[in-house]
Amino acid sequence: MQLQELTTERRNRASENLDSMTSLEMVTVMNREDAIVPRAIKKALPEIARAVDIIAKSLSKGGRLIYVGTGTSGRIGALDATECQPTFGISAEIVQFVIAGGEDALVRAVEASEDSQELGERDMAARKPGKRDVIVGIAASGRTPYTISALQYASRKGAATIGIACNRDSELGEIADLSIEVDVGPEVLTGSSRLKSGTAQKLICNMLTTCAMARLGYVYSNLMVNLHLKNEKLLERGIAIVETLAQVDREVAVQTLEKAGMSLPLALVMLKANIGKREATKRLRLAGGSVRKAIEG
């Protein structure tokens, strides 16, 4: 398929006079177009849910989730991967990212790298993907050589592969084990896939990691119970979580956290199950870190 035939490359009739509009007219058009994104994602929810199941199953067996992409798509994968560690209290090894051009590409454009199949394969090979891993390729066009070759390499090594694209019948979707294709229509600024396409990709990544981590027990109710209390804001959040879930006052919450070595999961299990630190530690270990399972014994 030629580039100009892709939905993400077509001109948007609603914004043809963009440079002649007032500021209010421009932001109104953009806001109207952005509202299309969640509706488009809704159509792909069954595929996204399947992806969540695949990721949760792989991570439960000690595997990794590795995002791969170029440009905006690569940066979105990097953002989601980087934020999983503080949000869920997990090791940085569990959710990773590969971006064309390396970490330098996070702060400056390295467009030439996205055309290289060799670089895609090499960069993915460096992560040694295997049967327990899930590789998520992100490409608005669905035809980026770097991302496609990275997914193909991972697939040959036995990893599960998922493709996220913003065009239907994409090459990325064809080669991935599971395809998530969300047609958000032409961009307000023609071809600028950092707009609606980027928004769609970010929303999908939010779902994949948040829901997979919830399935794995890194979330209790809708609270981040695996936070590491490293600064004042996080400490206050942790105290509030203990107060809320254990229904205790601030003094008891702080005292229990101190007894637990400032481990939020440990403090919660101690209070909710009414047990000591030693037993709570054992339960968490046997429950694979799941606070709910540890509390239920």
N, C-alpha and C positions, 0 to 999 in steps of 0.2 A: 504494500500500500504506500502510495506517495504521501509525503508529509502533509501537503495541502488538503488531502482527502480526509485526514483525521479530524474528528469533531473538535478536539482541543486546539486545532489550528485554524478553524473557520472564523470568519468575521461575525461578530455579534451585532445584529441589526439594531438592537436597543441602544447600543453605544456608538453608533456610526458618527455621531456629531460630538463625541466626547470632548475634543479640544475647544469646542465652541460653547459648551455648557457652563452655567454658573457652578460654583462649588456645591451649592445645595442640590442642584440637578445631578451633578456627578455622583455625589455620595448616595443620593436616592436611587440612582440606577444600580450602583454597586450593591447597595443593601437589598434591592429587589432580586438581583441575580444571585447573591449569596444565599437567599432563602431557598433557592433551588437545591442546594447541596444536601441538607438533611432528607429531603424528599427522595432524592436520587439514592442516597445511602439506604433508605428504608427498603428499597427493592432488593438490596443485596444482603439483608440481615441474615437469611438462612445460611449463606456462604460464610459470612463473618462469624456466625455462631459455630459452624463446623471448624473454622480456623481456631477459634478459642479452645475447642475440645482437643484439637491436634496439639496445640501449644501446651496446654495444661498437662496432657498425657506425657508428652516428651519431657517437660521440666520435672514431672514427678519421678521420672526414671533417671534423673541426673543429667539430662540433656540441656542444651542451650537454645535460646532464641537469638538469631543473628539477622539483623536488618541489612539489606544491601541496596544501594542506589547511587545516583549521581545528582549533582546540583541540588535544587530544592528538595527533590525526593530523598536524596541521601541525607540532607540536613534534617529533614523531618524524622527519618529513622534514627539518626544520631540523637536528636532531642528526646525522643521517647525512651530510647535505651538508657541515656544518661540519667533521666529522671526516675527510672525504676528503682535505682539503688536507694536514694533517700526516701522515696514514697513507701516502699515495701520492706526496707531494711534488708535487702538481699545483696549478695556479692555482685560486683561489677562483671564477673565472669558469666553470670546467668543470662543477662540480656546484653548483647553486644551490637556493634554496628560496623559496617564496612562502607566506605564512601570513596568514590573515584577521586584520586588526587590526594588521598590521605587526610589527616586532620587539618592540614593547611586549607583544604577545600571548605572547611566550616566557616572560614572568615574571608575567603576570597574565591572568585570564580575560577574554575579550572576546567573549562568546557571541553577542551581537546581530549581529556581522559575518557569521556563517556563513549567515544567511538571505538575504544580499544577492547576487543574481545580478549586479547592476551593479558591485559592488565586485570580485567575482571576475573579471569581464571586464576591468575597469579595471586591476587589479593585474597580471593576466597580460599585458595589452597593453603595460604599462610595460617588460616584459622582451623585447619584440619577438621572439616565437617565430617560427621559420622552418622550412624543409624539412629542415635538418640536425639539428634539436633533437628531444629526446624529453621529453615532459611526463608525469610520473607523479602522478596524482591519488590521494590517500589519504583514505578516509572509511569508518569502521567500519560505519555504517548503509548506505552506498552511495547515499544520497539527498540529501547536503548541497548546497543550491543554489549556494553560493559555489564549491565545488570543481567541480561539474558545469559551470557556466557558464565557468569558467576553462579547462577541458579543451575545451569546445566552441569557444571562441575560438581556442585554439591549433590545433585541428584545421582550422579554416577557413583558418588561415595556413600550412597544410601540414605542421605538426609531427606526429610520431608520438605517439600517446597510449596510456597504460597506466593502467588503473584497479585499485586495490587496495581490496577491500571485505571485510567479514566477514559478509555476508548473501548468499544465493544470489539469482540473477535480479535483480540490483540495477540501478538506473537508471544508475549510474556505469559498470557493466559493459557496459550496452547502448550507451552513446555512445562508449566507448573502443575504439581499434583492437584492443587486447588486454586481456582481463579476467582478473584474478587474484582469485578469490573463495574465501575460506577460512572455513568454517563452524566456529567454535570453540564454539558453543553459548551458552546463557545465562550471564551473568556471576554470580559469587558475590554481588556487590552489584548488584542489578538495575539495568541500564542504565549501569553505570559502565564504559564502554568503554576506560578507561585500563588495565583489568586484562587479561583474556585477549586481547581484540581488540588492545590496544596492544602486547602481547607479540608477537602474530602479525605485526603490521605491522613492528615493529622487526626481527624475524628475517628477514622478506622483504627489507626494505631492506638489511640486512647482506649478503644473498646477491646482490642486484642490483649493488651497487657493488663488493664484493670480487671477485666473479667477472668482472665486466666489466673491471675494472682488471687482473686476472690475464690475461685474454684480450688486453689491449692491451700487455702487457709491463711493467707497473709492479711486477710481482712476479717474483722469480726463485726457483724451487723454491717453498717456502712462507715466504719471507722478504721483509721490506719493504725492498727495495733502493733505493728512491727517497727515503728519509728525508733530511730536512735536519737536520744535526747541530747544533742550536741550543742545546742545554743538555747538562749532564754526563751525564744518563741516556741521551739520544739518541746522544751521542758514544760512550759505552761500548757501546751496542747496535750502532752502526755498526762499531766496531772488531771486535766479536764476529762480525758478519756477514762481514766481510772475512776474518777468521781461518778461519771455517767454510767458506766457499765457495771461497776461494783456497788453503786448507790451508797457511797461513803462520803464523808466530808473531806475537805482539803487536807486536814492534819493527818488523817488515816491514810489518805492517798500518798502523801509525801513520805510518811514513815514506811509504808510498804514498799514504795519504790526504792528507798534507801536500803531496806533489808534485801531487796532483790538485786542490789548492785546497779540500780537505775535501768534495769531491764523491764521494759513495759510489758511484754508478753508474760514474763515470770510473775510480775506483780499482779497481773490480772488473774492468772491461774490460781495463785495463792489465795486471793480474796474470793473469787467466784466459786472455787471448789473448797474453800475453807481448809486449806492444807498448808504445810510448811514449805520452805524453800527447796529442800532436798527432794521431796515428793513431787513438787511442781516441776522441778528441773527434769526429773525422770519422765514425767508424763509428756512434757513438751518434746523430749527426745524421741519417745516412742510414737508420738503423734506427728513426727516430721515437721515440727514447728507450728502446727495448726493450733491456734489458741482454742478454738471451739472444741476440737477433738480432745485436747488436753483437759479442758474443763469437764467434759462429759466422761472422761476416764476411758 
